[in-house]
Amino acid sequence: EDYGLCMGIRGGGLTVGYIAHHWMAQGFWGYLPWNEVVLFAVLPFVYGPAYRAYYVVCVLKHLRHHIIANSAHTPTRLDLCEVLLNLEITQFRLRDHLAEMERMDKAYAWRMKAQ
């Protein structure tokens, strides 16, 4: 979905899958405000299970600046793992990204159902 973002994550020594698994295993508990945690939990029941993956993609896009700023390619970087696994994501709101998730569903739903 965003090659530069993926390369920033890889440059920080992580994979998108690792971050996604970590966040989803915890249901974003401790990362997002409580109301967003609840929305993440309800999301697959309302829109389908693929929306959990779309949600993670939108959170990563939301954090793009933090990821790029802390990738291995910048001299002032912090440890990207610490940034992504300890960052409180206070400004992310599902309502601001729902149209993007719907766009992703139209583009990738056939791939998500094949798995």
Backbone atoms as SQL, in Angstrom:
CREATE TABLE atoms (id INTEGER PRIMARY KEY, chain TEXT, resi INTEGER, resn TEXT, atom TEXT, x REAL, y REAL, z REAL);
INSERT INTO atoms VALUES
  (1, 'A', 1, 'GLU', 'N', 0.832, -1.200, 0.000),
  (2, 'A', 1, 'GLU', 'CA', 0.000, 0.000, 0.000),
  (3, 'A', 1, 'GLU', 'C', 0.874, 1.261, 0.000),
  (4, 'A', 2, 'ASP', 'N', 1.980, 1.260, 0.750),
  (5, 'A', 2, 'ASP', 'CA', 2.871, 2.424, 0.810),
  (6, 'A', 2, 'ASP', 'C', 4.305, 1.922, 0.899),
  (7, 'A', 3, 'TYR', 'N', 4.962, 1.858, -0.241),
  (8, 'A', 3, 'TYR', 'CA', 6.301, 1.275, -0.328),
  (9, 'A', 3, 'TYR', 'C', 7.307, 2.006, 0.566),
  (10, 'A', 4, 'GLY', 'N', 7.279, 3.339, 0.564),
  (11, 'A', 4, 'GLY', 'CA', 8.210, 4.113, 1.385),
  (12, 'A', 4, 'GLY', 'C', 8.039, 3.826, 2.863),
  (13, 'A', 5, 'LEU', 'N', 6.809, 3.676, 3.276),
  (14, 'A', 5, 'LEU', 'CA', 6.512, 3.355, 4.665),
  (15, 'A', 5, 'LEU', 'C', 7.054, 1.978, 5.028),
  (16, 'A', 6, 'CYS', 'N', 6.835, 1.008, 4.152),
  (17, 'A', 6, 'CYS', 'CA', 7.341, -0.349, 4.391),
  (18, 'A', 6, 'CYS', 'C', 8.857, -0.364, 4.462),
  (19, 'A', 7, 'MET', 'N', 9.508, 0.390, 3.594),
  (20, 'A', 7, 'MET', 'CA', 10.968, 0.446, 3.612),
  (21, 'A', 7, 'MET', 'C', 11.477, 1.132, 4.884),
  (22, 'A', 8, 'GLY', 'N', 10.744, 2.123, 5.366),
  (23, 'A', 8, 'GLY', 'CA', 11.112, 2.767, 6.625),
  (24, 'A', 8, 'GLY', 'C', 11.028, 1.796, 7.789),
  (25, 'A', 9, 'ILE', 'N', 10.002, 0.967, 7.790),
  (26, 'A', 9, 'ILE', 'CA', 9.836, -0.033, 8.847),
  (27, 'A', 9, 'ILE', 'C', 10.951, -1.077, 8.757),
  (28, 'A', 10, 'ARG', 'N', 11.208, -1.547, 7.553),
  (29, 'A', 10, 'ARG', 'CA', 12.288, -2.535, 7.362),
  (30, 'A', 10, 'ARG', 'C', 13.640, -1.939, 7.712),
  (31, 'A', 11, 'GLY', 'N', 13.847, -0.680, 7.380),
  (32, 'A', 11, 'GLY', 'CA', 15.099, -0.002, 7.717),
  (33, 'A', 11, 'GLY', 'C', 15.301, 0.127, 9.215),
  (34, 'A', 12, 'GLY', 'N', 14.200, 0.111, 9.953),
  (35, 'A', 12, 'GLY', 'CA', 14.263, 0.158, 11.410),
  (36, 'A', 12, 'GLY', 'C', 14.418, -1.214, 12.033),
  (37, 'A', 13, 'GLY', 'N', 14.571, -2.237, 11.192),
  (38, 'A', 13, 'GLY', 'CA', 14.789, -3.585, 11.702),
  (39, 'A', 13, 'GLY', 'C', 13.529, -4.351, 12.050),
  (40, 'A', 14, 'LEU', 'N', 12.390, -3.886, 11.576),
  (41, 'A', 14, 'LEU', 'CA', 11.112, -4.535, 11.875),
  (42, 'A', 14, 'LEU', 'C', 10.440, -4.973, 10.581),
  (43, 'A', 15, 'THR', 'N', 9.352, -5.705, 10.721),
  (44, 'A', 15, 'THR', 'CA', 8.501, -6.018, 9.576),
  (45, 'A', 15, 'THR', 'C', 7.104, -5.509, 9.875),
  (46, 'A', 16, 'VAL', 'N', 6.370, -5.236, 8.824),
  (47, 'A', 16, 'VAL', 'CA', 4.983, -4.795, 8.985),
  (48, 'A', 16, 'VAL', 'C', 4.188, -5.882, 9.699),
  (49, 'A', 17, 'GLY', 'N', 4.440, -7.135, 9.341),
  (50, 'A', 17, 'GLY', 'CA', 3.737, -8.255, 9.969),
  (51, 'A', 17, 'GLY', 'C', 3.959, -8.330, 11.463),
  (52, 'A', 18, 'TYR', 'N', 5.189, -8.073, 11.893),
  (53, 'A', 18, 'TYR', 'CA', 5.494, -8.114, 13.326),
  (54, 'A', 18, 'TYR', 'C', 4.713, -7.032, 14.078),
  (55, 'A', 19, 'ILE', 'N', 4.735, -5.832, 13.538),
  (56, 'A', 19, 'ILE', 'CA', 4.020, -4.722, 14.182),
  (57, 'A', 19, 'ILE', 'C', 2.521, -4.991, 14.198),
  (58, 'A', 20, 'ALA', 'N', 1.986, -5.421, 13.050),
  (59, 'A', 20, 'ALA', 'CA', 0.555, -5.703, 12.959),
  (60, 'A', 20, 'ALA', 'C', 0.154, -6.783, 13.951),
  (61, 'A', 21, 'HIS', 'N', 0.927, -7.852, 14.018),
  (62, 'A', 21, 'HIS', 'CA', 0.615, -8.942, 14.952),
  (63, 'A', 21, 'HIS', 'C', 0.647, -8.445, 16.398),
  (64, 'A', 22, 'HIS', 'N', 1.644, -7.675, 16.735),
  (65, 'A', 22, 'HIS', 'CA', 1.776, -7.157, 18.098),
  (66, 'A', 22, 'HIS', 'C', 0.578, -6.295, 18.484),
  (67, 'A', 23, 'TRP', 'N', 0.242, -5.343, 17.614),
  (68, 'A', 23, 'TRP', 'CA', -0.882, -4.462, 17.910),
  (69, 'A', 23, 'TRP', 'C', -2.201, -5.230, 17.960),
  (70, 'A', 24, 'MET', 'N', -2.426, -6.121, 16.977),
  (71, 'A', 24, 'MET', 'CA', -3.703, -6.832, 16.935),
  (72, 'A', 24, 'MET', 'C', -3.831, -7.828, 18.085),
  (73, 'A', 25, 'ALA', 'N', -2.734, -8.463, 18.478),
  (74, 'A', 25, 'ALA', 'CA', -2.789, -9.401, 19.604),
  (75, 'A', 25, 'ALA', 'C', -3.206, -8.688, 20.884),
  (76, 'A', 26, 'GLN', 'N', -2.846, -7.438, 21.001),
  (77, 'A', 26, 'GLN', 'CA', -3.224, -6.655, 22.178),
  (78, 'A', 26, 'GLN', 'C', -4.485, -5.824, 21.943),
  (79, 'A', 27, 'GLY', 'N', -5.066, -5.934, 20.762),
  (80, 'A', 27, 'GLY', 'CA', -6.269, -5.163, 20.454),
  (81, 'A', 27, 'GLY', 'C', -6.053, -3.664, 20.565),
  (82, 'A', 28, 'PHE', 'N', -4.816, -3.226, 20.341),
  (83, 'A', 28, 'PHE', 'CA', -4.418, -1.822, 20.449),
  (84, 'A', 28, 'PHE', 'C', -4.561, -1.281, 21.869),
  (85, 'A', 29, 'TRP', 'N', -4.753, -2.202, 22.822),
  (86, 'A', 29, 'TRP', 'CA', -4.870, -1.810, 24.237),
  (87, 'A', 29, 'TRP', 'C', -3.575, -1.126, 24.665),
  (88, 'A', 30, 'GLY', 'N', -3.682, 0.079, 25.197),
  (89, 'A', 30, 'GLY', 'CA', -2.517, 0.831, 25.636),
  (90, 'A', 30, 'GLY', 'C', -1.892, 1.681, 24.545),
  (91, 'A', 31, 'TYR', 'N', -2.372, 1.526, 23.328),
  (92, 'A', 31, 'TYR', 'CA', -1.840, 2.324, 22.214),
  (93, 'A', 31, 'TYR', 'C', -2.836, 3.399, 21.787),
  (94, 'A', 32, 'LEU', 'N', -4.094, 3.023, 21.740),
  (95, 'A', 32, 'LEU', 'CA', -5.149, 3.939, 21.297),
  (96, 'A', 32, 'LEU', 'C', -6.036, 4.328, 22.477),
  (97, 'A', 33, 'PRO', 'N', -6.743, 5.440, 22.368),
  (98, 'A', 33, 'PRO', 'CA', -7.729, 5.795, 23.390),
  (99, 'A', 33, 'PRO', 'C', -8.795, 4.695, 23.492),
  (100, 'A', 34, 'TRP', 'N', -9.417, 4.581, 24.656),
  (101, 'A', 34, 'TRP', 'CA', -10.364, 3.504, 24.924),
  (102, 'A', 34, 'TRP', 'C', -11.454, 3.384, 23.863),
  (103, 'A', 35, 'ASN', 'N', -12.049, 4.503, 23.438),
  (104, 'A', 35, 'ASN', 'CA', -13.125, 4.426, 22.443),
  (105, 'A', 35, 'ASN', 'C', -12.631, 3.842, 21.124),
  (106, 'A', 36, 'GLU', 'N', -11.389, 4.088, 20.748),
  (107, 'A', 36, 'GLU', 'CA', -10.833, 3.512, 19.521),
  (108, 'A', 36, 'GLU', 'C', -10.532, 2.023, 19.693),
  (109, 'A', 37, 'VAL', 'N', -10.143, 1.618, 20.884),
  (110, 'A', 37, 'VAL', 'CA', -9.940, 0.189, 21.173),
  (111, 'A', 37, 'VAL', 'C', -11.255, -0.558, 21.002),
  (112, 'A', 38, 'VAL', 'N', -12.331, 0.023, 21.515),
  (113, 'A', 38, 'VAL', 'CA', -13.653, -0.596, 21.385),
  (114, 'A', 38, 'VAL', 'C', -14.066, -0.678, 19.919),
  (115, 'A', 39, 'LEU', 'N', -13.857, 0.398, 19.170),
  (116, 'A', 39, 'LEU', 'CA', -14.192, 0.385, 17.742),
  (117, 'A', 39, 'LEU', 'C', -13.380, -0.666, 16.992),
  (118, 'A', 40, 'PHE', 'N', -12.102, -0.825, 17.339),
  (119, 'A', 40, 'PHE', 'CA', -11.273, -1.848, 16.698),
  (120, 'A', 40, 'PHE', 'C', -11.832, -3.242, 16.997),
  (121, 'A', 41, 'ALA', 'N', -12.301, -3.457, 18.219),
  (122, 'A', 41, 'ALA', 'CA', -12.851, -4.764, 18.596),
  (123, 'A', 41, 'ALA', 'C', -14.149, -5.064, 17.861),
  (124, 'A', 42, 'VAL', 'N', -14.957, -4.050, 17.614),
  (125, 'A', 42, 'VAL', 'CA', -16.259, -4.226, 16.969),
  (126, 'A', 42, 'VAL', 'C', -16.145, -4.246, 15.440),
  (127, 'A', 43, 'LEU', 'N', -15.117, -3.646, 14.917),
  (128, 'A', 43, 'LEU', 'CA', -14.933, -3.480, 13.476),
  (129, 'A', 43, 'LEU', 'C', -15.175, -4.746, 12.655),
  (130, 'A', 44, 'PRO', 'N', -14.588, -5.909, 12.994),
  (131, 'A', 44, 'PRO', 'CA', -14.800, -7.095, 12.148),
  (132, 'A', 44, 'PRO', 'C', -16.241, -7.602, 12.156),
  (133, 'A', 45, 'PHE', 'N', -16.986, -7.322, 13.206),
  (134, 'A', 45, 'PHE', 'CA', -18.376, -7.756, 13.267),
  (135, 'A', 45, 'PHE', 'C', -19.278, -6.902, 12.389),
  (136, 'A', 46, 'VAL', 'N', -18.893, -5.658, 12.205),
  (137, 'A', 46, 'VAL', 'CA', -19.686, -4.734, 11.399),
  (138, 'A', 46, 'VAL', 'C', -19.281, -4.784, 9.925),
  (139, 'A', 47, 'TYR', 'N', -17.969, -4.796, 9.672),
  (140, 'A', 47, 'TYR', 'CA', -17.477, -4.694, 8.296),
  (141, 'A', 47, 'TYR', 'C', -16.834, -5.964, 7.764),
  (142, 'A', 48, 'GLY', 'N', -16.453, -6.873, 8.617),
  (143, 'A', 48, 'GLY', 'CA', -15.783, -8.099, 8.191),
  (144, 'A', 48, 'GLY', 'C', -14.353, -8.137, 8.697),
  (145, 'A', 49, 'PRO', 'N', -13.774, -9.329, 8.764),
  (146, 'A', 49, 'PRO', 'CA', -12.444, -9.491, 9.368),
  (147, 'A', 49, 'PRO', 'C', -11.318, -8.784, 8.617),
  (148, 'A', 50, 'ALA', 'N', -11.448, -8.567, 7.331),
  (149, 'A', 50, 'ALA', 'CA', -10.389, -7.897, 6.568),
  (150, 'A', 50, 'ALA', 'C', -10.171, -6.463, 7.058),
  (151, 'A', 51, 'TYR', 'N', -11.178, -5.874, 7.642),
  (152, 'A', 51, 'TYR', 'CA', -11.056, -4.490, 8.096),
  (153, 'A', 51, 'TYR', 'C', -10.063, -4.339, 9.242),
  (154, 'A', 52, 'ARG', 'N', -9.758, -5.420, 9.945),
  (155, 'A', 52, 'ARG', 'CA', -8.711, -5.343, 10.974),
  (156, 'A', 52, 'ARG', 'C', -7.369, -5.036, 10.309),
  (157, 'A', 53, 'ALA', 'N', -7.104, -5.684, 9.190),
  (158, 'A', 53, 'ALA', 'CA', -5.846, -5.426, 8.466),
  (159, 'A', 53, 'ALA', 'C', -5.844, -4.010, 7.899),
  (160, 'A', 54, 'TYR', 'N', -6.969, -3.580, 7.339),
  (161, 'A', 54, 'TYR', 'CA', -7.047, -2.228, 6.794),
  (162, 'A', 54, 'TYR', 'C', -6.830, -1.186, 7.896),
  (163, 'A', 55, 'TYR', 'N', -7.345, -1.476, 9.075),
  (164, 'A', 55, 'TYR', 'CA', -7.188, -0.587, 10.226),
  (165, 'A', 55, 'TYR', 'C', -5.704, -0.417, 10.552),
  (166, 'A', 56, 'VAL', 'N', -4.979, -1.531, 10.591),
  (167, 'A', 56, 'VAL', 'CA', -3.544, -1.473, 10.880),
  (168, 'A', 56, 'VAL', 'C', -2.812, -0.649, 9.827),
  (169, 'A', 57, 'VAL', 'N', -3.162, -0.853, 8.567),
  (170, 'A', 57, 'VAL', 'CA', -2.538, -0.076, 7.488),
  (171, 'A', 57, 'VAL', 'C', -2.796, 1.411, 7.701),
  (172, 'A', 58, 'CYS', 'N', -4.006, 1.763, 8.066),
  (173, 'A', 58, 'CYS', 'CA', -4.329, 3.180, 8.288),
  (174, 'A', 58, 'CYS', 'C', -3.574, 3.740, 9.492),
  (175, 'A', 59, 'VAL', 'N', -3.411, 2.946, 10.551),
  (176, 'A', 59, 'VAL', 'CA', -2.630, 3.413, 11.701),
  (177, 'A', 59, 'VAL', 'C', -1.179, 3.639, 11.281),
  (178, 'A', 60, 'LEU', 'N', -0.624, 2.707, 10.514),
  (179, 'A', 60, 'LEU', 'CA', 0.750, 2.873, 10.046),
  (180, 'A', 60, 'LEU', 'C', 0.892, 4.115, 9.166),
  (181, 'A', 61, 'LYS', 'N', -0.074, 4.338, 8.293),
  (182, 'A', 61, 'LYS', 'CA', -0.029, 5.548, 7.455),
  (183, 'A', 61, 'LYS', 'C', -0.129, 6.806, 8.321),
  (184, 'A', 62, 'HIS', 'N', -0.944, 6.723, 9.361),
  (185, 'A', 62, 'HIS', 'CA', -1.096, 7.835, 10.290),
  (186, 'A', 62, 'HIS', 'C', 0.241, 8.140, 10.989),
  (187, 'A', 63, 'LEU', 'N', 1.021, 7.108, 11.245),
  (188, 'A', 63, 'LEU', 'CA', 2.304, 7.245, 11.935),
  (189, 'A', 63, 'LEU', 'C', 3.477, 7.394, 10.970),
  (190, 'A', 64, 'ARG', 'N', 3.194, 7.603, 9.704),
  (191, 'A', 64, 'ARG', 'CA', 4.234, 7.649, 8.667),
  (192, 'A', 64, 'ARG', 'C', 5.381, 8.582, 9.043),
  (193, 'A', 65, 'HIS', 'N', 5.063, 9.753, 9.537),
  (194, 'A', 65, 'HIS', 'CA', 6.102, 10.722, 9.909),
  (195, 'A', 65, 'HIS', 'C', 7.028, 10.137, 10.982),
  (196, 'A', 66, 'HIS', 'N', 6.461, 9.523, 12.010),
  (197, 'A', 66, 'HIS', 'CA', 7.265, 8.918, 13.082),
  (198, 'A', 66, 'HIS', 'C', 8.138, 7.796, 12.540),
  (199, 'A', 67, 'ILE', 'N', 7.571, 6.996, 11.651),
  (200, 'A', 67, 'ILE', 'CA', 8.301, 5.854, 11.098),
  (201, 'A', 67, 'ILE', 'C', 9.470, 6.316, 10.243),
  (202, 'A', 68, 'ILE', 'N', 9.209, 7.238, 9.338),
  (203, 'A', 68, 'ILE', 'CA', 10.268, 7.730, 8.454),
  (204, 'A', 68, 'ILE', 'C', 11.332, 8.471, 9.269),
  (205, 'A', 69, 'ALA', 'N', 10.911, 9.258, 10.237),
  (206, 'A', 69, 'ALA', 'CA', 11.861, 10.019, 11.052),
  (207, 'A', 69, 'ALA', 'C', 12.758, 9.113, 11.890),
  (208, 'A', 70, 'ASN', 'N', 12.299, 7.912, 12.198),
  (209, 'A', 70, 'ASN', 'CA', 13.078, 7.014, 13.040),
  (210, 'A', 70, 'ASN', 'C', 13.569, 5.772, 12.306),
  (211, 'A', 71, 'SER', 'N', 13.564, 5.827, 10.986),
  (212, 'A', 71, 'SER', 'CA', 14.094, 4.696, 10.224),
  (213, 'A', 71, 'SER', 'C', 15.617, 4.742, 10.275),
  (214, 'A', 72, 'ALA', 'N', 16.237, 3.699, 9.849),
  (215, 'A', 72, 'ALA', 'CA', 17.701, 3.600, 9.910),
  (216, 'A', 72, 'ALA', 'C', 18.394, 4.631, 9.031),
  (217, 'A', 73, 'HIS', 'N', 17.664, 5.235, 8.122),
  (218, 'A', 73, 'HIS', 'CA', 18.263, 6.153, 7.156),
  (219, 'A', 73, 'HIS', 'C', 18.379, 7.581, 7.668),
  (220, 'A', 74, 'THR', 'N', 17.929, 7.832, 8.903),
  (221, 'A', 74, 'THR', 'CA', 18.014, 9.184, 9.435),
  (222, 'A', 74, 'THR', 'C', 18.975, 9.207, 10.620),
  (223, 'A', 75, 'PRO', 'N', 19.839, 10.219, 10.705),
  (224, 'A', 75, 'PRO', 'CA', 20.861, 10.249, 11.754),
  (225, 'A', 75, 'PRO', 'C', 20.304, 10.500, 13.157),
  (226, 'A', 76, 'THR', 'N', 19.124, 11.089, 13.272),
  (227, 'A', 76, 'THR', 'CA', 18.579, 11.413, 14.593),
  (228, 'A', 76, 'THR', 'C', 17.540, 10.408, 15.055),
  (229, 'A', 77, 'ARG', 'N', 17.546, 9.234, 14.478),
  (230, 'A', 77, 'ARG', 'CA', 16.490, 8.269, 14.761),
  (231, 'A', 77, 'ARG', 'C', 16.548, 7.723, 16.186),
  (232, 'A', 78, 'LEU', 'N', 15.404, 7.384, 16.696),
  (233, 'A', 78, 'LEU', 'CA', 15.282, 6.603, 17.919),
  (234, 'A', 78, 'LEU', 'C', 15.138, 5.158, 17.485),
  (235, 'A', 79, 'ASP', 'N', 15.122, 4.247, 18.407),
  (236, 'A', 79, 'ASP', 'CA', 14.901, 2.854, 18.058),
  (237, 'A', 79, 'ASP', 'C', 13.454, 2.713, 17.584),
  (238, 'A', 80, 'LEU', 'N', 13.263, 2.365, 16.316),
  (239, 'A', 80, 'LEU', 'CA', 11.922, 2.287, 15.735),
  (240, 'A', 80, 'LEU', 'C', 11.046, 1.300, 16.490),
  (241, 'A', 81, 'CYS', 'N', 11.623, 0.214, 16.947),
  (242, 'A', 81, 'CYS', 'CA', 10.857, -0.770, 17.712),
  (243, 'A', 81, 'CYS', 'C', 10.272, -0.120, 18.963),
  (244, 'A', 82, 'GLU', 'N', 11.092, 0.636, 19.682),
  (245, 'A', 82, 'GLU', 'CA', 10.598, 1.316, 20.877),
  (246, 'A', 82, 'GLU', 'C', 9.537, 2.350, 20.534),
  (247, 'A', 83, 'VAL', 'N', 9.729, 3.051, 19.442),
  (248, 'A', 83, 'VAL', 'CA', 8.763, 4.077, 19.044),
  (249, 'A', 83, 'VAL', 'C', 7.411, 3.430, 18.753),
  (250, 'A', 84, 'LEU', 'N', 7.389, 2.408, 17.908),
  (251, 'A', 84, 'LEU', 'CA', 6.117, 1.818, 17.482),
  (252, 'A', 84, 'LEU', 'C', 5.463, 0.959, 18.560),
  (253, 'A', 85, 'LEU', 'N', 6.249, 0.331, 19.404),
  (254, 'A', 85, 'LEU', 'CA', 5.668, -0.556, 20.397),
  (255, 'A', 85, 'LEU', 'C', 5.403, 0.129, 21.730),
  (256, 'A', 86, 'ASN', 'N', 5.783, 1.391, 21.852),
  (257, 'A', 86, 'ASN', 'CA', 5.540, 2.130, 23.093),
  (258, 'A', 86, 'ASN', 'C', 4.803, 3.447, 22.888),
  (259, 'A', 87, 'LEU', 'N', 4.517, 3.787, 21.653),
  (260, 'A', 87, 'LEU', 'CA', 3.908, 5.069, 21.334),
  (261, 'A', 87, 'LEU', 'C', 2.406, 5.061, 21.625),
  (262, 'A', 88, 'GLU', 'N', 1.945, 6.071, 22.327),
  (263, 'A', 88, 'GLU', 'CA', 0.506, 6.251, 22.482),
  (264, 'A', 88, 'GLU', 'C', 0.011, 6.964, 21.234),
  (265, 'A', 89, 'ILE', 'N', -0.948, 6.346, 20.560),
  (266, 'A', 89, 'ILE', 'CA', -1.452, 6.866, 19.291),
  (267, 'A', 89, 'ILE', 'C', -2.738, 7.629, 19.602),
  (268, 'A', 90, 'THR', 'N', -2.589, 8.856, 20.045),
  (269, 'A', 90, 'THR', 'CA', -3.733, 9.604, 20.559),
  (270, 'A', 90, 'THR', 'C', -4.559, 10.314, 19.502),
  (271, 'A', 91, 'GLN', 'N', -3.985, 10.596, 18.351),
  (272, 'A', 91, 'GLN', 'CA', -4.697, 11.389, 17.342),
  (273, 'A', 91, 'GLN', 'C', -5.412, 10.562, 16.284),
  (274, 'A', 92, 'PHE', 'N', -5.279, 9.239, 16.314),
  (275, 'A', 92, 'PHE', 'CA', -5.916, 8.396, 15.307),
  (276, 'A', 92, 'PHE', 'C', -7.401, 8.233, 15.633),
  (277, 'A', 93, 'ARG', 'N', -8.246, 8.422, 14.620),
  (278, 'A', 93, 'ARG', 'CA', -9.692, 8.232, 14.764),
  (279, 'A', 93, 'ARG', 'C', -10.200, 7.412, 13.594),
  (280, 'A', 94, 'LEU', 'N', -10.912, 6.360, 13.876),
  (281, 'A', 94, 'LEU', 'CA', -11.467, 5.493, 12.839),
  (282, 'A', 94, 'LEU', 'C', -12.284, 6.296, 11.835),
  (283, 'A', 95, 'ARG', 'N', -13.102, 7.201, 12.317),
  (284, 'A', 95, 'ARG', 'CA', -13.991, 7.961, 11.425),
  (285, 'A', 95, 'ARG', 'C', -13.222, 8.733, 10.354),
  (286, 'A', 96, 'ASP', 'N', -11.983, 9.114, 10.659),
  (287, 'A', 96, 'ASP', 'CA', -11.169, 9.850, 9.689),
  (288, 'A', 96, 'ASP', 'C', -10.588, 8.946, 8.607),
  (289, 'A', 97, 'HIS', 'N', -10.626, 7.629, 8.822),
  (290, 'A', 97, 'HIS', 'CA', -9.963, 6.692, 7.916),
  (291, 'A', 97, 'HIS', 'C', -10.917, 5.649, 7.318),
  (292, 'A', 98, 'LEU', 'N', -12.183, 5.733, 7.636),
  (293, 'A', 98, 'LEU', 'CA', -13.138, 4.730, 7.166),
  (294, 'A', 98, 'LEU', 'C', -13.245, 4.720, 5.638),
  (295, 'A', 99, 'ALA', 'N', -13.238, 5.874, 5.016),
  (296, 'A', 99, 'ALA', 'CA', -13.307, 5.922, 3.549),
  (297, 'A', 99, 'ALA', 'C', -12.076, 5.245, 2.934),
  (298, 'A', 100, 'GLU', 'N', -10.912, 5.424, 3.542),
  (299, 'A', 100, 'GLU', 'CA', -9.689, 4.770, 3.065),
  (300, 'A', 100, 'GLU', 'C', -9.808, 3.246, 3.219),
  (301, 'A', 101, 'MET', 'N', -10.387, 2.797, 4.317),
  (302, 'A', 101, 'MET', 'CA', -10.579, 1.361, 4.534),
  (303, 'A', 101, 'MET', 'C', -11.546, 0.783, 3.512),
  (304, 'A', 102, 'GLU', 'N', -12.587, 1.518, 3.205),
  (305, 'A', 102, 'GLU', 'CA', -13.542, 1.069, 2.193),
  (306, 'A', 102, 'GLU', 'C', -12.876, 0.999, 0.819),
  (307, 'A', 103, 'ARG', 'N', -12.002, 1.953, 0.523),
  (308, 'A', 103, 'ARG', 'CA', -11.254, 1.920, -0.727),
  (309, 'A', 103, 'ARG', 'C', -10.358, 0.685, -0.773),
  (310, 'A', 104, 'MET', 'N', -9.669, 0.402, 0.331),
  (311, 'A', 104, 'MET', 'CA', -8.811, -0.782, 0.386),
  (312, 'A', 104, 'MET', 'C', -9.630, -2.058, 0.229),
  (313, 'A', 105, 'ASP', 'N', -10.825, -2.082, 0.808),
  (314, 'A', 105, 'ASP', 'CA', -11.661, -3.272, 0.691),
  (315, 'A', 105, 'ASP', 'C', -12.053, -3.521, -0.763),
  (316, 'A', 106, 'LYS', 'N', -12.371, -2.452, -1.479),
  (317, 'A', 106, 'LYS', 'CA', -12.705, -2.608, -2.900),
  (318, 'A', 106, 'LYS', 'C', -11.507, -3.109, -3.697),
  (319, 'A', 107, 'ALA', 'N', -10.315, -2.664, -3.325),
  (320, 'A', 107, 'ALA', 'CA', -9.111, -3.041, -4.062),
  (321, 'A', 107, 'ALA', 'C', -8.576, -4.420, -3.673),
  (322, 'A', 108, 'TYR', 'N', -8.711, -4.805, -2.399),
  (323, 'A', 108, 'TYR', 'CA', -8.029, -6.006, -1.908),
  (324, 'A', 108, 'TYR', 'C', -8.940, -7.085, -1.346),
  (325, 'A', 109, 'ALA', 'N', -10.233, -6.900, -1.347),
  (326, 'A', 109, 'ALA', 'CA', -11.133, -7.873, -0.723),
  (327, 'A', 109, 'ALA', 'C', -10.962, -9.267, -1.304),
  (328, 'A', 110, 'TRP', 'N', -10.772, -9.364, -2.605),
  (329, 'A', 110, 'TRP', 'CA', -10.628, -10.677, -3.229),
  (330, 'A', 110, 'TRP', 'C', -9.377, -11.397, -2.718),
  (331, 'A', 111, 'ARG', 'N', -8.327, -10.649, -2.407),
  (332, 'A', 111, 'ARG', 'CA', -7.108, -11.254, -1.853),
  (333, 'A', 111, 'ARG', 'C', -7.314, -11.683, -0.398),
  (334, 'A', 112, 'MET', 'N', -8.020, -10.880, 0.325),
  (335, 'A', 112, 'MET', 'CA', -8.237, -11.175, 1.744),
  (336, 'A', 112, 'MET', 'C', -9.114, -12.407, 1.932),
  (337, 'A', 113, 'LYS', 'N', -10.069, -12.606, 1.047),
  (338, 'A', 113, 'LYS', 'CA', -10.969, -13.755, 1.150),
  (339, 'A', 113, 'LYS', 'C', -10.293, -15.047, 0.708),
  (340, 'A', 114, 'ALA', 'N', -9.249, -14.938, -0.104),
  (341, 'A', 114, 'ALA', 'CA', -8.554, -16.121, -0.604),
  (342, 'A', 114, 'ALA', 'C', -7.699, -16.771, 0.475),
  (343, 'A', 115, 'GLN', 'N', -7.419, -16.059, 1.545),
  (344, 'A', 115, 'GLN', 'CA', -6.528, -16.602, 2.585),
  (345, 'A', 115, 'GLN', 'C', -7.262, -17.372, 3.598);
